[in-house]
Amino acid sequence: MLYILTWIAIFSGGILILLFLISLIGGLELDIEVGSTDVETDAGGIGLVKGFLTFLSFGSWVMKVTLATSSNPVMSLIVGILSGIVAFYLLNYVFKLLLKNESNVNWTMDDALFQTGKVYLRIPAKKGNGIITIDINGTPRELKAKSLNKEVLETGVSIRVIEIDGDFALVEKESN
């Protein structure tokens, strides 16, 4: 029995470490399709597959150690199951703490709507465009801009984005 538990712990632990390395280096996410829905196993924690492998690896290892030090197999089974559950929840908690610091760096032009910024390159009154700088998700971005009210906006003027027209932000002075 000790021999089998050792191989279960080594095999499931090895697969678990391999999955963690692959997801860390390559960003691999495992998906399991259940009917017509799509359940992501890595969303917000360690996931189903990694959670099961954690439970199996840690639980079988503790069960093996308990069996080696005690002759009661029922107590060893209970201790192994409980330790596998505790290991799963601890690892899930650690992953949630790590992922809490994750930030979304993707942005679209719609994120600039109703935000304030400054004119970086003069915006002419009628034809043509200029450039504005605006903070989107905590990062300064430069966007092509046109004047909404057909007025000249000089460099350094505070503006507010009112509309998005394709690749252009339509802006007006912030005081309006």
Buried (B, 14 or more C-beta within 10 A) or exposed (E): EEEEBEEBBEBBBEBBEEBBEEBEEEEEEBEEEEEEEEEEBBEEBBBBBBBBBBBBBBBBBBBBBBBEEEEEEEEBBEBBBEBBBBBBBEBBEEBEEEEEEEEEEEEEBEBBEEBEBBBBBBBBEEEEBBBBBBEBEEEEBEBBBBBBEEEEBEEEBEBBBBEBEEEBBBBBBEEE
